[in-house]
Amino acid sequence: MSTTKQPHITNPSKNKLKGGDSITGIAVFEFFGPSIIKIAASVGFDFIIIDTEHGMPNNDNLKNFLMSARDNRIAPVVTVI
């Protein structure tokens, strides 16, 4: 039986909160592409709220947004209805 070790993904926002620091974020309601994640991270936001109730057209788009958040070290918060 072979076990594959999963990559460890850290959450910098959670680490800041545990250390007593504050965090800032932005909510996204219009989804033209996951580049908004890169922009949010580059201006210093710690997390991004992705609203799937009103704007996310499909799960593939959500997957792309989540991978972009991981790659840009910004914590995604997803609303699910």
Order of alpha helices (4+ residues) and beta strands (2+ residues): alpha-beta-alpha-beta-alpha-beta
